[in-house]
């Protein structure tokens, strides 16, 4: 099983693919030097298997390595995920 995060900047969206098929998405808005994660979604038939967590981690890894944005979690799933993963909370403190 391979997964991939694809960025669609013109749509303010990250797509999450598993074995070449879209299974999830993450929407965001940009405000100054901040990226506000507003919504995450996994295919309802695939929920409960950890794909949401894998998607959020992939999106945050992409933001960490490809941008200097400060992450503002507005989606409740991402808020909870960040609380359980303190190694990513530095993204919320960026400049």
C-alpha positions in Angstrom: 0.0 0.0 0.0 1.4 3.4 -1.0 0.1 6.8 0.0 0.8 10.2 -1.3 -0.1 13.8 -0.5 -0.7 16.0 -3.6 -0.9 19.8 -3.3 -3.4 21.7 -5.4 -2.5 25.4 -4.5 -5.1 26.8 -6.9 -7.8 25.1 -4.9 -6.3 25.6 -1.5 -6.4 21.8 -1.1 -4.2 18.8 -0.4 -5.4 15.5 -1.8 -4.6 12.2 -0.2 -4.2 9.1 -2.4 -3.8 5.5 -1.5 -2.6 3.2 -4.3 -3.3 5.9 -6.9 -6.9 6.5 -5.8 -8.1 9.6 -4.0 -9.3 8.7 -0.5 -9.1 12.0 1.4 -8.6 15.8 1.3 -7.5 18.7 3.4 -8.8 22.2 2.7 -7.0 25.3 3.9 -6.9 29.1 3.7 -3.9 31.4 3.7 -3.8 34.5 5.9 -0.5 36.3 5.9 2.2 33.9 7.0 -0.3 31.4 8.4 -2.0 28.3 6.8 -5.4 27.7 8.4 -6.4 24.0 8.1 -10.2 24.3 7.9 -11.5 20.8 6.9 -10.3 17.3 6.5 -12.2 14.4 5.0 -11.6 10.7 4.4 -13.8 8.5 2.2 -16.6 7.3 4.5 -16.1 3.7 3.5 -12.5 3.9 4.7 -12.8 5.7 8.0 -11.6 4.1 11.2 -8.5 2.6 9.7 -6.0 5.3 10.5 -6.0 7.0 7.1 -7.1 10.3 8.6 -4.1 10.4 10.9 -1.8 9.4 8.1 -3.2 12.1 5.9 -2.8 14.8 8.5 0.8 13.7 9.2 1.6 13.8 5.5 0.0 17.3 5.0 1.9 18.6 8.0 5.2 17.1 6.8 4.6 18.8 3.4 3.9 22.1 5.1 7.0 21.7 7.3 9.4 21.0 4.4 8.0 23.1 1.6 6.8 26.3 3.4 7.5 28.5 6.3 3.8 28.9 7.2 2.6 28.8 10.8 -0.1 26.2 11.1 -3.5 27.2 12.6 -5.7 24.2 13.1 -9.4 25.0 12.8 -10.6 21.5 11.9 -11.4 19.6 15.1 -9.7 16.5 13.8 -6.4 18.3 13.2 -6.7 20.1 16.6 -7.0 16.7 18.4 -4.2 15.2 16.2 -1.8 18.0 17.1 -2.6 17.5 20.8 -1.6 13.9 20.6 1.6 14.6 18.5 3.7 17.2 20.3 6.5 16.7 17.9 4.4 18.7 15.3 3.3 21.5 17.7 6.3 23.6 16.6 4.5 24.2 13.4 1.9 26.2 15.4 4.7 28.5 16.8 6.4 29.4 13.5 7.1 33.1 12.8 
